[in-house]
Amino acid sequence: MTRDDSAPPEDDYAFDPSLLIDVAGQYLFDGGPTLTQTQVAAQAGITLDQANAMWRYLGFPAVGAHEVVFTEADVEALKVVQRLTELGILDPEQLPQFVRSVGRSFSRLADWQTRLLLTSMSRDDSTDQPPLDMLSEIIPMVEEVQGYIWRRHLLSTASRMALSGSASASHTTAVVGFVDIVGYTSRSRQMSPRALGEMVEWFERVVTDLVIEHGGQVVKTIGDEVLYQLTDEVEAALLALELVERSETDERFPEVRVGTSRGPVLARLGDVYGPTVNLAARLTSLARPGRALVDSDLAAALRGDTEQFRLRRMRRTSVRGYEHLEPWSLKRPRI
């Protein structure tokens, strides 16, 4: 892929970013800031230290107690969090982790959306609508779509947990997989920023589509790899094979390696933890380019299905945290 030099760089905005501040003040927060953090804390019924802590957990820089940078929306948000704590939905000890998790997620989303919006408006000369009016129309629509997506995901997650019988437990048994781009560091040095972005975007899109097709869920993207989970062992194995084979028929999809393990996991704040996750990560690091490895538990569950899979026990090896790791190579049957 080659970069189109006629297009402006991704961060070279002809559109004035400061207009976003005006729209944020007018639409998102009913005008500009009118309150200090001291006033926000008092109106929300919490201490100044608690208000400062919440602000830090969300990922925002510290501000002076008497700086006028807050709005009534900040007060209402703190009241809602307090009410959720009173109702027992949020454990006070878990509150910092909850707020940090939400803050990180929305920070990344806002960063991407802002850059996309600024870039799109800088290149769009097809409308005579004033930029401020255009933003005033676009931002409410984005917020509405985000609310719809959240509601849909809430329903989907509740349905999935109810069907799996894990609706009331954070500990469950799952199949966890990592898919990792081979040679990402060297690739990133040789590709233009735009080409690299296109490759990563296509990688994430294909992986997400395939995970969903096999009844799984993408947990998160970590740099050049994706962590996902499923409940069905066979579907997890088929997914691993499709992922490592994809680059043979799709030139846009990079060569990958996959590591998959089965066992208990702790689901917490939208993430998964535990030895099963660590084991899948170690297997991924051991896998050769274009290959899939599974752990002994998953291999045992698949061993009888010789029509779909060919399993080969590999030499025991030592990796960080595992002195006698037993990887199994997963392939399709010989024709």
C-alpha positions in Angstrom: 0.0 0.0 0.0 1.2 3.5 -0.7 0.1 6.7 0.9 -1.9 9.2 -1.1 0.3 12.3 -0.7 -2.5 14.5 -2.0 -4.5 13.9 1.2 -3.6 15.9 4.3 -1.8 14.1 7.1 -4.2 12.6 9.7 -3.4 15.2 12.3 -3.3 18.2 9.9 -6.7 19.7 10.5 -8.0 22.6 8.3 -11.0 22.6 10.6 -10.6 24.5 13.9 -10.7 22.0 16.8 -11.6 24.7 19.3 -15.1 24.7 17.8 -15.6 21.3 19.5 -15.1 23.0 22.8 -17.9 25.5 22.0 -20.3 22.7 21.1 -19.4 20.6 24.1 -20.1 23.5 26.4 -23.4 24.4 24.7 -24.9 21.0 24.0 -23.2 18.4 26.2 -23.1 20.4 29.4 -25.8 23.1 28.9 -23.3 25.9 28.7 -19.8 26.6 29.9 -18.3 25.7 33.3 -19.8 27.5 36.3 -18.6 25.6 39.3 -15.4 24.9 41.2 -14.5 21.4 42.5 -15.2 22.6 46.1 -18.8 23.6 45.0 -19.3 20.3 43.1 -18.3 18.2 46.1 -20.6 20.2 48.4 -23.6 19.9 46.1 -23.0 16.2 45.5 -22.7 15.6 49.3 -19.2 14.2 49.3 -15.8 15.4 50.5 -13.4 17.4 48.4 -10.9 14.5 48.6 -13.6 12.1 47.3 -14.3 14.4 44.4 -10.6 14.8 43.5 -10.2 11.0 43.6 -13.1 10.4 41.2 -11.7 13.0 38.9 -8.3 11.2 38.9 -9.9 7.8 38.5 -11.6 9.0 35.3 -8.2 9.9 33.9 -8.4 13.7 34.0 -5.6 16.0 35.1 -5.7 17.6 38.6 -7.3 21.0 38.9 -7.3 23.5 41.7 -10.1 23.4 44.2 -11.2 26.9 43.3 -10.8 26.7 39.5 -14.1 27.2 37.6 -14.0 24.2 35.3 -17.1 22.1 36.3 -20.8 22.1 35.4 -24.0 20.8 36.9 -23.5 17.6 34.9 -20.5 16.8 37.1 -22.6 17.2 40.2 -25.3 14.9 38.8 -22.7 12.2 37.8 -21.3 12.1 41.3 -24.8 11.8 42.8 -25.5 8.9 40.4 -22.3 7.1 41.5 -23.2 7.7 45.1 -26.7 6.2 44.6 -25.3 3.2 42.8 -23.1 2.6 45.8 -26.0 3.0 48.2 -28.0 0.4 46.2 -25.2 -2.0 46.5 -24.5 -2.1 42.7 -21.1 -0.7 43.2 -18.9 -2.0 46.1 -17.0 1.0 47.6 -13.8 -1.1 47.5 -14.3 -1.7 43.8 -15.4 1.8 42.9 -11.9 3.0 41.9 -11.4 0.1 39.5 -14.9 0.6 38.1 -14.4 4.3 37.4 -10.9 3.8 36.0 -12.1 1.1 33.6 -15.0 3.3 32.4 -12.6 6.3 32.1 -10.0 4.4 30.1 -12.6 3.0 27.7 -14.3 6.3 27.0 -11.0 8.1 26.8 -9.9 5.9 23.9 -13.3 6.2 22.2 -13.3 10.0 22.5 -9.8 10.3 21.2 -10.6 8.2 18.1 -13.9 9.9 17.5 -12.5 13.4 17.8 -9.6 12.7 15.4 -12.0 11.1 12.9 -14.5 14.0 13.2 -11.8 16.6 12.7 -10.3 14.8 9.8 -13.6 14.2 8.1 -14.7 17.8 8.5 -11.4 19.1 7.3 -11.8 17.2 4.0 -15.5 17.7 3.5 -16.1 20.6 1.0 -19.4 19.2 -0.1 -21.5 21.3 2.3 -22.1 25.0 2.9 -23.3 24.4 6.4 -21.3 26.4 9.0 -19.0 24.2 11.0 -20.5 25.1 14.4 -24.0 24.3 13.1 -22.7 21.0 11.6 -21.1 20.0 14.9 -24.3 20.9 16.8 -26.1 18.4 14.6 -23.5 15.6 14.5 -22.6 15.3 18.2 -26.1 14.6 19.4 -26.4 11.9 16.7 -23.2 10.3 17.8 -24.3 10.3 21.4 -27.7 8.8 20.4 -25.9 6.0 18.5 -23.6 5.3 21.4 -26.6 5.0 23.8 -28.3 2.5 21.4 -25.1 0.4 21.1 -24.7 0.3 24.8 -28.4 -0.8 25.3 -28.0 -3.5 22.6 -24.8 -4.8 24.1 -26.4 -4.9 27.6 -29.2 -7.0 26.2 -26.8 -9.3 24.3 -24.5 -9.8 27.3 -27.4 -10.6 29.6 -28.8 -13.1 27.1 -25.4 -14.8 26.6 -24.8 -15.1 30.4 -28.3 -16.4 31.0 -27.9 -19.1 28.3 -24.5 -20.1 29.6 -25.8 -20.3 33.2 -23.2 -17.9 34.5 -25.4 -14.9 35.1 -24.7 -14.8 38.8 -21.0 -15.7 38.8 -17.8 -13.9 37.9 -15.9 -17.2 37.9 -16.7 -19.4 34.9 -15.1 -21.9 32.6 -14.2 -20.6 29.2 -11.9 -21.1 26.2 -9.6 -18.1 25.9 -7.5 -17.3 22.8 -4.9 -14.7 21.7 -4.3 -13.9 18.1 -1.0 -12.0 17.4 0.3 -10.3 14.3 3.6 -11.9 13.2 6.5 -9.5 12.8 4.5 -6.5 13.8 7.5 -4.4 15.0 9.4 -4.9 11.7 6.3 -4.3 9.7 5.5 -1.0 11.5 9.0 0.3 10.7 8.6 -0.3 7.0 5.0 0.9 6.5 3.6 4.4 6.3 1.4 5.5 9.3 -1.7 5.3 7.0 -0.8 1.8 5.6 -0.1 0.6 9.1 -3.4 1.9 10.4 -5.3 0.2 7.5 -3.6 -3.1 8.2 -4.5 -2.9 11.9 -8.0 -1.9 11.2 -8.5 -4.8 8.8 -6.9 -7.2 11.2 -9.3 -6.1 14.1 -12.3 -6.1 11.8 -11.7 -9.6 10.5 -10.8 -11.1 13.9 -14.0 -9.5 15.4 -16.2 -10.9 12.6 -14.8 -14.4 12.9 -15.0 -14.4 16.7 -18.6 -13.4 16.6 -19.4 -16.0 13.8 -18.1 -18.7 16.1 -20.2 -17.6 19.0 -17.4 -15.8 20.9 -16.7 -12.4 22.3 -13.7 -10.1 21.8 -12.5 -9.1 25.2 -9.9 -6.4 24.2 -7.2 -5.4 21.8 -3.7 -5.2 23.2 -1.4 -3.5 20.8 -0.9 -6.0 17.9 -3.0 -8.8 19.4 -6.6 -9.6 20.3 -7.9 -11.4 23.3 -11.2 -13.3 22.9 -13.2 -15.9 24.7 -15.7 -18.6 23.8 -17.7 -21.3 25.6 -17.6 -24.0 22.9 -14.3 -26.0 22.5 -15.0 -27.0 18.9 -15.9 -23.5 17.7 -12.8 -22.2 19.4 -10.6 -24.7 17.6 -12.2 -23.9 14.2 -11.8 -20.2 14.9 -8.1 -20.7 15.6 -7.6 -22.5 12.3 -9.5 -19.9 10.3 -7.4 -17.1 11.8 -4.1 -18.7 10.9 -5.3 -19.6 7.4 -6.8 -16.3 6.6 -3.7 -14.7 5.2 -3.5 -17.4 2.5 -6.7 -16.1 0.9 -6.8 -12.5 2.1 -3.7 -10.4 1.2 -4.9 -7.6 3.4 -4.9 -9.8 6.5 -1.4 -10.2 8.1 0.1 -13.5 9.0 -0.8 -14.4 12.6 -0.2 -17.0 15.3 -2.8 -18.2 17.8 -2.7 -19.7 21.3 -5.8 -21.1 22.9 -6.5 -22.7 26.4 -9.5 -23.9 28.3 -10.2 -23.5 32.0 -11.5 -21.3 34.8 -11.4 -17.5 34.3 -12.4 -14.6 36.4 -14.6 -12.1 34.6 -14.2 -8.6 36.0 -14.9 -5.1 34.6 -15.3 -6.4 31.1 -11.9 -8.2 31.2 -10.9 -11.8 32.0 -8.1 -12.9 34.4 -6.5 -16.1 35.7 -4.1 -18.9 34.7 -6.1 -19.8 31.7 -5.6 -16.4 30.2 -1.9 -16.5 31.1 -1.5 -19.9 29.5 -3.1 -18.8 26.3 -0.7 -15.9 26.1 2.3 -18.2 26.6 1.1 -20.6 23.9 0.8 -17.6 21.5 4.4 -16.6 22.1 5.5 -20.2 21.5 3.5 -20.7 18.3 5.3 -20.5 14.9 4.1 -18.0 12.3 0.9 -19.2 10.8 0.3 -21.9 13.4 -2.1 -22.5 16.3 -1.3 -24.1 19.6 -3.7 -25.3 22.3 -3.2 -26.5 25.9 -3.6 -30.1 27.1 -7.1 -29.5 28.5 -8.4 -28.2 25.2 -6.5 -30.9 23.3 -8.3 -33.6 25.4 -11.7 -32.1 24.5 -10.9 -32.1 20.8 -8.9 -35.4 20.5 -11.9 -37.5 19.5 -12.9 -35.2 16.6 -10.5 -36.6 14.0 -12.7 -35.4 11.1 -12.1 -31.8 11.8 -8.8 -31.6 13.7 -5.3 -33.1 13.8 -3.5 -32.7 17.2 0.1 -33.4 17.9 1.7 -33.2 21.3 4.9 -31.1 21.2 7.9 -31.2 23.5 7.4 -29.9 27.0 9.0 -26.5 27.4 9.6 -23.9 30.1 8.2 -20.4 29.9 7.6 -17.7 32.4 5.3 -19.1 35.0 5.2 -22.6 33.6 8.1 -25.0 34.0 6.7 -28.0 32.1 4.2 -26.5 29.6 2.8 -29.1 27.2 1.7 -27.4 24.0 -0.4 -29.2 21.4 -0.2 -28.3 17.7 -3.7 -27.8 16.1 -4.1 -28.5 12.4 -6.6 -29.7 9.9 -6.7 -33.4 9.0 -4.6 -34.6 6.2 -6.4 -35.1 3.0 
